[in-house]
Amino acid sequence: MNDPVLSLSGITKSYNPGKPNEVQVLRGVDLSIAAGEVVALVAPSGAGKSTLLHIAGLLDTPDTGLVHIGGADMTGRSDRRRTRVRRADVGFIYQFHHLLPEFTALENVMLPQLANGTSRAAAETRANALLDKVGIAARAGHRPAALSGGEQQRVAFCRALANAPGLLLADEPTGNLDPSTSDQVFGALMELVRDTGLSALIATHNLDLAARMDRQIRLDNGQLVPV
């Protein structure tokens, strides 16, 4: 049996521990995501979903508990090792696209590949292919300011998948878009995820979007419960 792409065991996280204003955000979170599985994380603002995503993506460390990515235990790993795994094996999408304004759409998708040691020619070929998959190949030479909000977020999707990660983590990826654009852009994301066989954990307030995923879980009082 293959290892889960992501496994979290007994994850706890508090802010200001031991102080009167201590906030316990995560209280023993357990989660396993199989290869090719797309899971919706449903939670209100302030419930800790961003903290959970950051721990899953090795941007933060839990107080206690284990994080496995692709079967590898990340507990106690050096910052260099965590950065290497994060760069190669994890893709991130946020509510705001965070594209680099001085670079074109194509260059924004090429940059993570170049940072990971990919040749310029290979990075350009893959970037063009990804932009074509989400329907904006014709906009490859435009800088972010010349793109619509939906187009900018599609570029961000492509950038997250540029290094062919096994795991995608998305925090309200369409939350900054109007309902019609959100539906279209989310459809492009799901098509991209399915075509590439990614595993994904996608946080969203939108229950209609959540229903289009394989499974839904809710963060409730610091623990995950099925929906």
N, C-alpha and C positions, 0 to 999 in steps of 0.2 A: 504494500500500500504506500502511495506517495505521501511525503510529508506535506502538511498544509503550507500554503504560501505564506500565511501569517498566522502566528499563534501567540496569544497573550494569556498568561496564567497568573492569577492572583495580583493583578496590578492595583497598587494603591498610590495616591498622590495627594499631598496636602500642601497648602501654601501657608507660610508663617507658622510652621509646626512648633508646638509647645508654648505658643503665645496666646493671650486672650482673644486675639482676632484670627485664630487659626481657622482655615477653611478646608474641610476635607472634600476634595472634588471627586476622587475615584476611590471606591471602597471594595476592592477585590474583584476586579474585572477579569472575566475569562471569555476569550473569543478565539475561534478558529475559522479561517477562510480557506476553502479548498481551491485548487487550480481551476481557473475559469469561472469562479463564482463571483457574482456581483451582489453586494450586501448594502442595503440602505440603513443608515444610522439616523434615527429620528429622535430629535431632542430639541427643547426650547433653548433660546439664547441663555447662556450662563450655566447650562447644565453640565458642561465639561467636555463637550464633544471635540472642541479644538484641542484641548489638552490630551484627550485620548488619541487623536490623530497624530499629534506631535510625538507622542511616546511610541506609537506604532511605526512612525517613520523615522525614528532615531534622532529627532530634533530635540527631544527632551528625555530625561531619564525618570523612571518611576522611583518612588520611595522603596517599595518592595515589589517583588514579582519578576516574571521572566518574559522576555520578548524573543521570539524565534522568527527569523525571516528565511524562507526557503529551507527550513530545517536547521539553520545555524543559530546557535545561542548567542545573542548579542550582549548578554549580561557581562558587565565589567570590561567590555572591549575598549580599546583606546579610541580617542577622538579620530585619529587617522583612519583606523579600521572602520569605524562607524560612518565616516564621511565617504569612504570608498564604497561601502555597501549601499549607502543612500544614493550615491550618484549613479551607480550601475543598476540597482535592483528596485528602486522605488521612484515612482513619479508622483508629483504633487500638483494639484490644481486648487486655486483659492477663489473666493468670491470675486476678487478684483484681479485682473489679469497679470499685473506686475510685469508687463513687457518692457524691454529696454527701449526708450523712445527714440534713441539715435540710430537704431538698427531697423532694417526692414523686417517684414514678417518672416521671410526666408532666413535671414541672418539670425533672428531670435530662435528659430528652431535648430539652426546649425550649431549655435554656441555651446549647448550642453554636450553635444557630440565631440566638438573640438576639445573641450575641457576634459573629456574622457579618453582622448588619444585617437579619435577617429580622424582619418585623412580628410582634407577639405573637400575633395571630389566625392568621396563616399558620403560625407555629411550633407552635401548639397543634394545629392541624389535622393537620400532618405527624406530630407526636409521637403523636397518637392513632392515626393510620393505621399507623404502625410498630409500636406496642404491640399493635394488633389482629392484625397479620401474624404476630407470634410468640406469639399466644394469651394475652396477659395484659392485654387492654384493661380487664377488670373490676378490675384491681389498680392502675390508673393513679393513683388518689388516695392510695395507700399510700406511706409512707416506707420506705427500704431495710430498716430494722430489723424491719418487719412482713412482709417478703418472704422466701421460701425462698432458698437458695443458687442454685438453678436459675432462679428468677424474677429475682433480682438480676442474674445474668449475661445474661439475655435483655434486661433494661433496658440493660445496658452495650452489647449488640449494637446496639440501637436508637439509643443515643446516638452510637455510632461512625458510623452511617449517616445521622445527622440532617441533615447538610449535603449529602447526595447526592454523596459523593466518588467518584472513579473508581477509587481504589485502597484496599483494606482490608489492613491489616497486623495479624496476630493472634499473640500469644505465649502458647502453651499455653492457649487460651481456655476449655477445659473441664478443665484440670488440677487444679482445686480441688474438683471434684465427684465423687461416687461414680459407679461405672461405668454404672448404669442411667440416672441423671440426665444424665450426660455424653453418652450416646448420644442421648437425647431433645433436649437443648439443642443439640448439634452439628447434629442434623437440622433444627432451627429456624433455625440460622445458615445452613446450606447452602441452605435454601429461600429465605431472605431474600436471600442473595447471588445466587442464580440469578434470582429475580424482578426484581432491580434491575440485572442485567447487570454486576455488579462484577467487577473483577479482584482477586484476593486472593493473598497470601502468608501461609500459616498454619503456624506452628511447632508441632509436636506430638511427643510421645513415643509416642503411641498409633498403632500401625501399622494397626489396623483403621480408624481415622478417616482416616489418610493415604491408604488405599486407595480411599476414596470421593471423592477429589479427581482432577483431570484429569491431574496429573503429580506425581511425587515426586522430590525432590532431597535429597542428604545433604551436610552440612558435615563434611568430613573433612580434618584437618590444615590448616585454614584455607582450603580450597578446596571448591567445589561440584562434586559428581559426581552423575550420574543414578542413580536406584535401579532 
